[in-house]
Amino acid sequence: MLPERAEFWGSFCGRIRSRFPDLYRSWMDDLVPGELDAGVLVVRCADRGRTHYLQERCAGSFAEIAGELTGHLVTVRFETSSQPLEAPREIAPAERPRSLDADYVFDEFVVGPSNRLAHAACRAVSNEPGAAYNPLFIYGPSGVGKSHLLQATCAEIMRARPHFAVVYLSCETFVNEFINGIESGRVQQFRDRHRQADVLAIDDVQFLVERETSQEEFFHTFNVLHQARKQIMLSADVSPRQIPTLEDRLVSRFNWGLVTHIDFPDLETRRAILQKKARLRGYVVADEILDLIAERVASNIRLLEGALIRAVSQAQLSGQELTREAVVEMLDESDGQRRRLPIRDIIETVSSYYGVRLGEMLGRKRTRSVAQPRQIGMYLARRLTGLSLEEIGGHFGGRDHSTVLHAENAIESLRRQDRETDRALTTLTNRLLQKR
């Protein structure tokens, strides 16, 4: 038997929140504990997706805390709506793909200038799958929300159309399952699973590079689904034409629908992301702390969330208040542990790409052929170095912070209007990230 249930569960959630902040979600407070019988504690959740999250990621941690509070060895079993969580089966209509993350829904996605079009397109697809933007191809650097949008779209389609068969998986999984199907003589079962789907969403499709047989299989799967007006959604780190060794016929088909880009979030979007992540995990963090993290972590969302979790965890473990000084020290330490991209690499890479001499990049020449590459260098420095406006300006010939801010805004605006600039920025970003 459990101790007083309300008191037990309050203590339980408090310990999960403080000991495992990376696992904790605010909705865990709404979980319902059942009886403790024969060393098994039942925990009930109304949503199958959240039950899957608990089963896959939290079973050991929950058992550890339950054991501490009861003084006995406890196993935790998660159930959905009073029904035990069934063993995973082959995907079927109305079944949630096992790979969907319960946190990846539209309500938890922060919309900003860098992702507005992609978000709107996914919303349109979720309202009219197979009709609006088919296929939908989203590309951008790692950690900017591509997987979140694809999974949110799948989740919304399943909510509104529970009879739909939805398949979401990574391209690597697609390729591995295809290879396993060949080796086991079950290729037809593999084809049936993917070609009978109402929605097929595949992440990181650039994994098809140099895989001729898998490209052939995907080509025919794409054709079957598209001809049947079934929804296809894809993501990659670059646009279709920039994926090396991808067959022209696949490049052509990927461009049949909408190809849209997601970039690193701007400062205001990063602040909003941190506020939402803090709320989701039940953290109480001062605005000045969130602003500091948003200013210092200027690249992808995963690094933002990681910085937030580390800051809160350190404060909870030390029992001290989360101060600006402590966060600065933590971020400085993290930067020291991770080899930072030298701004000199950015300047040299941009100079080489545009054929501009280093002296001109750092000088006062204002012709468009020099000024635009200089602004692009500042723009990339803002996203890839974590340096302040003043520090970046100093590296670019002693310019002030307002010049760097103007460059960032100008290039962001140009990127949305000019495909050539967008492609150049994607190429430069990928080259620079490989240097890390």
N, C-alpha and C positions, 0 to 999 in steps of 0.2 A: 504493500500500500504506500501511496505517496504521503509525505507530510501535508500540512495545510496547503491545498492546491494553489490558491492565489499567491500566497507568500512564496511557495516553492518556485512557481513560474516567474515571479518577479525577480527573484534571486538568479534564476537560471538565465533569463534574458540579459540581466545586468552583466553576468560573467561572460556570456558569449560576446556581448558588445565590447567589453573591455579587453578580453583576452584574444579574441579573433576578429578584429575590426575589418579585416579584408573579406571575411565571410558574412559578416552581419548585414542584414537588410531590415529596414524599418518595418516591413510587413511581418517580420518574425514575431513582433509583439502580439499579433492577432492569431498566432497558432494556438491550438487547443490541446493541452496535455490530457492523455487518457490515463487509465490505471497502470500501475507498475505491477506486473504479474509475472512470477517466475523469472525475474531478472530482465524482463522486456518492458521498456517504456514505449507506449504508443503516442505518437505526436500526429495530430490531424491538421490537414490543410485543405482549403476548399478548391484550390486551383492545381490542376495536374502539372502544369509547367513548373510551379514553385515546388511542388512535391518532388519533381525530378531533380531540381536544383539541390534540395535538401539531401536527397538520397545519394547523389553523385559527389557532392562536395562537403557535406556537413556531418555525415554520420559519425565519423570518428570523434570530431570535436564535441558534438552533442553528448556522445556516450561518456567522454572524459568529464564533462561538467556534471552530468547526471550522477556519475559515480562519486564525485567529490561531495555533492549535496546530500546524497543518500547514505554514503559510507559503504556502498556495495558495488560489486561489478555489475554494470548495467549495459544492456544492448538497446539501441533505439531503433524503432521501426516507424517509418513514415507512411501515412495513409491519406487517401484523397476522398473527401466527402463520405467518411465512414466505410469506404471500400478499400481493401488493401491495394497497394500499388502493384499492378500486374507486371509480370515479366515482359521485357521488351519483345515486340513482335515485328514481323515485316511491316513496312509502312502500308497503311490502308487509309481509305477516306475517313475523315473526321479524327484521325490520330495525329497528335502533335509530334513533329519531328523531334527526336531525342536530342538533337544538337542545338535546339533553340534555347537561348538564355532568357529566363523570365524577366530580367531587367531590361532587355532590349525591346522596348515598346515605344510607340510614338510619343506618349506622354513624358517619357524620360529623355527624349532627344531635344537638345538645345539647338534652335535654328538661328543662324547668323548669316552674314554676307557670303561666307565661304561655302555654305552648303544649302542655301535657300532653294535653288533650282532642283537639286537632287531630292530634297525633302518633298517639294511640291510634286515632283514626278512620282515618287513612291506613294504619296497620298492618292494621286490619281489612279495609279495601278491598283491600289487596295480597294478603290471604289468600283473600278471596272477592269478586273483582270482579263487579259487577253485582248482587250480593245484599245486601251490607252497605253501608248509607248511600249510596243512589243516588237523586239526585245528592248529591255531597259539595261543600259550598260553604264555603270558608275565606276569612275577611276580616280585615283589620288594616292598620296603617300600613305604609309602604314599608320594606323592609329588615329584616323580622322573621322571615323564613323561609318565607313562603308558597310561593314558587317552589321552594325546596329540597324541601319536603314533596311537592309535586305531582310533581316530577321523580324523587324517591326512590321514590315509589309506582309510577310508570311503570317505572322500572328494575327494581324488585323483581318486578313482574308479568311483565316480559319475561324475567327470569332463571328464574322458576318455570314460565312458560308461553311458551316460545319461539315457539309457533305463533300467538300473539295478534298482531293488528294494533293497534299503539299509536300514537296521534297526539297529540303534545304541541306546542302553539304558543301564541303570545301572541294576544290578541284582535285587536290591531292587524294581525297577520299574517293572521288569519282574514278580517278585513274587506278588506284589500288584495288577497288572493287571490280573494275573491269578486268584487270590482270588476274585477280583471284578467280573471276568467273571463267576466264579462258583456261586456267590451270585445273579447275575443278569440273569443267564441262557444263557450267551453269550460266553460260552467256545469255541464254534466252530469258532466264529469270532476272538477270541484271537489266536487260533491255525492257522487259515488261514493267519493272519497277519505275524506270525513269520515263519511258515513253507513254505510259498510261497516266502520268501525273497531270493534274490541272494546272499546277504551278511548279516550275523547276527553277530553283535559285542556287547558283553556284558561285562561291567565293574564290577569289584569287585564281581567275581563269588563266593567268599568265603561266600557271604550272603546266599548261599544255605544251610549252616550249620543247622542241626537239623530241616530241612523242608522236610520231607519225600515225601509229595504229590507234592511239587514243584520240587524236584529232579526227581521224576517219570515223570512229565510233560516235564522237560528239557531233560531227557534221550531220550524220544521219538522224541522230536523236533530235537535234535542233530542227531539222526539216519536218520530221513527223509532228512535233509539237506545234511548230509555227503554222503548218498547213491546217492543223486542227483548231487553230486560234486559241491555243493554250499559252499561258503567260510564261515568259522566259526572263529571268533577271540574272545579271552577271556583274561581277566586280573584278577589278584588277588594279595594279599599282600604276599602270600607264594606259594610254588610249589604245584601241585595237591596232592601229597602224604601227604603234611603237613596240608591240610584242614581237620579239625576234623569232624568226622561223615559223611564225603562225601562217598557215596556208591562206592564200589570197581569198579563197572562197569563204573561209570563216571570217576573215576581216570584213569582207563585203556584207555578210549576214549580220555581224555584230553592229554594223552601221545602218541596218534597215530601220531601226527604231530611233530611240533617243540615246545619245552618248553625252553624258554630263560629268562634270569634274567637281571633286571636293578638295579644298585646300586646307592648309593649317588654319585653325581658328584665330580670329583677331583677338585683341585684348578684351574687349567687351564680351565677346562670346566665351572666352576662357573664364572670365569671372562668373558668367551665368552657369557654365558647366560645373564649376566648383560648388556653387551654391546648390545646384540640383543634386550633385553627388553627396554633399554633406547632408542634405535633407533625407535622401534615400537611405543613408546609413545611420541616421539618427544622431549625427554629430552636431554639436553646438560650437561653432567657430566664429570668432569675430570677423567682421567685414574687412578690417585692415589686414588680417592674416590671409584671408582669401585673395585680397588684392595683391599682396606680396607674392604669393605663389603664382598667381596669374601673370604677374609682371616678369618673374624670373624664369618660369617654365613656358617658353614661347613656341614649343613645337607641338607634339601630338597629345591626344586626349589621354592615352594610357599613362604617359609620363606625368600629366597633371594629376590624375587620380592616384597614381603611386606616391607622388609627393604629399598629397593630402593625407593618405593613409599613414605614411611614415610619421608625419607631424603629429597626428592625433595619437598614434600608438606610443610614440616616445613620451608624450605628455601623460598618457594614462599609466604607463609603466613606471614613470618617475614620480607620479603623484603631484606633479607641479603644473602650474598654469601654463597654457600655450602662449608664449610671448613672441613678439616680433624678433627679438634677439635669438631665441632658441631656433626659430624657423630659418633665419638667415644662416646660422651655424650649420643646421642640417642640410640646407641646400648647397652651401659651400662644400660640405663634406661629400655630398652626392656628386657634385661636379668634379671633385678631385678623384673620386672612385671611377668615374666614367670619363674616358678620354674625350675631351671636348674638341669640337671641330675648330681649328684655328681660323680666325677671320682672314688670315693671309691666304689660306686655301681657297676661300670663297672669291677673294679678289683675283687671284691668279686664274682660277677656273673660268670666271666670267670674262676676264680679259682675253683668255685664249679662245673662248667660244665665239666672241664677237670680233676678234682680231684687233683689239684696242691695246695700246701699250700701257704698261703699269703706270708710267709717269702721267699719262693723260687721265687714267682712271682716278688718280689721286690729286690731279691738278685742278685748274680753274676753267678749263675749256668747257664751253657750254653748247657746242653744236650737238644736234640730236644724236649723231653717231657715237658720241662719247657720253653725253648726259644720260641717255636711256640705259646703257649698260651700267653706268655708275649707280643709277637708281635701283636697278635690278640687283646689284651687289648689296646695297643697303637693305633691300626687301628680304633677300635671302639670309642676310646676317641677322635680321630680326627674328627669323623663324628657326634658325639652326644653331645659334650660338648662346642665347640666353643673356647676351650683353645688353646693357642699358642703351637708351638713345644716345646719351652723351658719349659712351664708350665707342659705339659704332661710328659716330660722327668723327671722333678723334682718329680712328683708323683710316677714314676716308678724307685725309688732307686737312683735318682740324675743323670740320664743319660742325655746326651747333645741332642741338637736338631737334629743333623745328624743321631743319632741312631733312633729317632722316625720317621724321614723321610724315612730311610732305611726300617724300619718295615712296614710303610704304603705301600711303593712300593712293598715290598716282598709279603705281604698278598694280595694285589690287583692282582698281577701276579698269585699267587697260586690259588686265587679264580676262575680265569678264566680257570685254567687247571684242578682243582680238585673238583669234585661235592660234595664230603664229606665236604670239607672246606666251599664251598658255602652254603650248607645246614646249617652247624654249625653257620655261620655268620648271616644267615637269622633268625635262631632260637634265637640267642643271642640278635640280634637287636630288635626283637619283644618283648622279655622279658624285655629288658631295657626301651623301649618306654612306656611300660605299667606302669613303675615306675614313669613317669613324672606326 
